[in-house]
Amino acid sequence: MRRQMQPDLGRAGEQVQSGALELGLLQPFPFACRGCGDCCRGREDILLSGYDLWRIARRLNLPPQVVARGYCREYIGRESRLPVLRLAPAKRGGNCSFLVGGRCSIHDAEPLACALYPLGQEIDSEGQIRYYLQPVSCGRVQPGALLADHLKQYGIDAREEMDRRWALACMALADHAALWKKELEPVLFRRMQAKMAQGLYYEYDPREEFLPQLEENLCWIYAQAEKLQQMQKRRTIKKIEP
C-alpha cells in the first residue's frame, strides 16, 4: 500500500502511529528482518534529516544537493513552515530508487526511518528519545532479543547524538519560523525558507564530519534571518515615509 503522508516537521524517524506500544531498552523485541523489501516499496513518507542526506552523499561520493536533486523531493511543512526532505520513489515501479535486486544498495548508509523499521521514534523538546513498536505483518521471530540489541545491530544507538541535535534544531527553527512568517513579507519569508533548506540539508562537505558543519550552518541560518529582518525594517520605513 502506498503511503503518501507528508509529516510536517523535518524529523527523520519512522512516524509513530496511534496506539503504538512504547518499549524500554531492556524489553523484548523479537522482530528480525527477513529482507523481503516490502518496506521499500510504494513509500512516499520516508523523511531524511540533514544527517541522513550527508551519509548518503558520503556513500555515493556526491554533493548533498546533487543527491537530493536525483533522489528526493523537498516541500514545506504546513505548520512548521520548515523545508522538509523525503525520498522520492522511482518513476518506474514506484519503489525506492535505492532498491536494487530486492536489496538496499546503500544499506550501510540507510536513512534512520529505514534502520528503525518497524519501530517509531519520538524525541521531545528536552531531547528525550522514546521508541515505539509499530504493527507489521512481515519479519520473523528472534527469541530472546531486546530493543537494545536491535538499536545496536542497526547502528541506531550510535547516531542518537546526531538525531537528538537535529530534532532539537528543527524544533527551535520551527518556533522562530512562526515569528519570521509574521515579521517578513511573503517574498522575504520564502527567501528565508530557502536559506533554511540550504543550511539544514545542502551546505555540507561529505568528507568532513557532520555535527560541526550543522552547528556552523545553524549560526549562518540565524545570521541570515537577522539580515532579512533588517531588510524588512528598511522596507517598512520606506512605505511609511511621506
N, C-alpha and C positions, 0 to 999 in steps of 0.2 A: 504494500500500500504506500502510495506516495504521500509524504508528509510535507506540507507547504507552510508550516509555521514560520513566522518572522519574529523571533524573540527580540525584545526591544532593547535590552542593554547589551553592550559589546562584550558579554561574557562568553566563555568558550566551552563550559561544561555541558554534558548531556542534560537537557532541560528536565527538571523534576516534575513528574506527573502527579496529579491529585491522587491522594491515597497511598503514595509510595511509602514504604517502611524504612525508617531511619535505622542504620546499622552502626554499631560501635566497632572499633578496630579489632577487638578480640572476639567478635561474634562470628558464628559460622557463615561462610559464603561459599557454598559448594558448587557454584557455577563454573564451568570450564568451556571455553570456546571450541566449537567443532570446526571452525574455519569454513563455514558454508558460504559466507559472503553476503548473506541476506541483508545485514545491517548496512551494506554499502550500496544497496540498490534502491532506486526510487526516493532518495532522500534529498530534500531541499532545505533542511533545517540544521545542517552541520556548521556551527559558527566557528570562526577562527579568532583567536586572540593574536595580538602582535607577536607574542612568543611562538605561537603555532606557525604563523606565516614565516617568521625568522628561521625556524627549524626546517621547514620545507625548503625555503630558499637555500639554506646551507646544504641540505641534502642534494638539491638539484644544481648547486653552484650557479645560481642565478640571483639577480637583484630581487628583493621582495616585490617591488612594483611590477616587474615582469611576470613573476609567478601569479600575482593577483589578477593581472590582465588576462592571463591564459586560463586560469582555473577557478576564479572566484567572481562573485558579484558583490558590489557594495550598495548599501541602502542606508537610509536614515531612520533611526528608531523613532516610532511615532510619539512616544512620551519622553524618552531620554534626550532626543534630538542629537544623539551621538552617531557618528558613522559606524556602521556595523558591517562586518565582512563574513560571507558564508561561502562554502564550497558550492560551485555550480555543477549540476550533473552534466554529463556529456550529451551533446545534441543527439547523438545516435544511441538509442537504448535507454537513456535517462539514468544511467548508473554513474557512480563516482568515476571521474576520469582517471583516478589512480588505481582502479580495479582492473588488473591485467591478468588474464588467465585464471580468474577466480581468486586471485590473491592480491593483497595490497602491495603495490610496487614501492611504497615509501614507508613500509611498516616501522622501520627504525626511527622515523620522524613523523609518525601519525599524529593527527590532532588529538587534543585532550578528550573531546567527545567520543572519538573512536576508541581510545585506550580505556575509557571509563565503562563503555557499554558492557552490561546492561545497568550500570549504576548511574544515578544522577548526583550532581554535586551542587551544594549551595555554599556561598561564602558571604557571611553577614558583614555589616558595617564595621565591626570590630575585628574582622579578619578570621573569625572562627569558621572552620571548614567542617561541613557535615556531608555524609554520604547516605544515599537512599537506594533501595533496591527497586528497580522497575519491573513490572510484569512482562515476561517474554516467553515465547514458546520454543526457542532454539536452545542450543547448548547441550552439555551433558553434565552429569552429576560428578563432582570431585569430592568424595567423602573426606572430612577432617580439615578442609581448607577454611581459613579465616579471611576476613576482609583485608587484614594487614598483608596477608600473603599475596592477594590479588593486586593490591596497590604497589607492592614491591615488584612483582613479576612484570608489570606493565610500566614501571618507571614513574607511576603517578606520585608516589611519596617523594621522589627525588626532585620533582618540579613544583612542589607545593608552594615554595617561597615565591617563585615566579608568578604562579597563578593567583596567589593571595595579593601580591603587589599590583598585578594587572586589574583584578577586581576592584580593589580599593581606589586605584587611579580612575577607573571608569565611573565609579560611584561619585567621586569628588567632581569629576568633569561634568557629570550629568547635573549635579547641583548648580555648578557655575553656568552650564549651558542654559538653564532655565532663566537665570538672570541676564545673560548675554542676549537671549532672544527678546527680552523686554527692552533692553537698552539700545540694541543695534537695529538699524534699518534692515529690511529683509536682504538686500544685496550684501551688506556687510556681514550679516549673520551667516549667510551661505558661504562667504569667504572664510569666516571663522570655522565653519564645519569642514571646509576643505583643508584648512591648516591642521585641524584635529586629526583628520584622516592621514595626512602626511606624517604627523608626529607619532601617532599611535601605531601605524602599520608599515609605512613605506620607507621612512628615513633611517634605515639600518644597514650596516655592513655585516653580511653573514659571517665574515671571517673574524669579527670581533664579538666579545661577549654581549649578551642581550641586555642584562639589567642595567649596567652603566649607561648604555645608549638610551634606554627607556627613561631613566631619570633625567638625562640631558634633554631629551625630546620634550618631556613634560614641562621643564623650565622654559623651553622655547615656546611651547603652546601658550603658556600663561603670559609670556612676554608679548606674543603676537596679539593676545586678547587686549592687553593694555594699549598697544598701538592702535588697534581698531576702536577702542573706547575713546581714545584721544581724537581720532579722526571723526568719530560720531559727534563729539562735543564741538569740534570746529564746524561741522556741517550744520548743527543745530543753531549755533551762534549766527552763522550766515543767514539762516532762514528768518531769524527774528530781528536782525538788524534792519533799520529803516532805510 
